[in-house]
Amino acid sequence: MDIRASVQKLIAQVERGEYFEAYEAFYHDDVTTQENSDPPRTGLTEIVSMEQNVMSRFASIEELKARAVLVDGNRAVIEWIFDATLLNGERAHLEELALQTWDRDKIRCERFFYELPANLRMKEFEPNGIE
């Protein structure tokens, strides 16, 4: 199965700022996601809720783009570049890899690999600290 077209559509939607619409369009209801080596989360509802909580801590997102994309069968890796301004006015820069396993045209499993910059290393930004 070649999922290249779906991956490109997902990237385009995210780069347009349609983050939550991308979840609805490209993630299975029972998707599993994992941040680095933290325990995985399961279920689209939980994942969207966590993402809403994280996004509420930013005043603006200046850039969220895919710098590199690799696709092999039903697996994809996207290198995401993220630049934003926090509510306190500080700038934040994050680079991460998203390793995805696709099931037809939706993501079944996704794992993120990144190092949080110092100004994002506070309890509310740590994935386990988000309620």
Secondary structure, 3 states (H helix, E strand, C coil): CCCHHHHHHHHHHHHCCCHHHHHHHHEEEEEEEEECCCCCEECHHHHHHHHHHHHCCEEEEEEEEEEEEEEECCEEEEEEEEEEEECCCCEEEEEEEEEEEEECCEEEEEEEEECCCHHHCCCCCCHHHCC
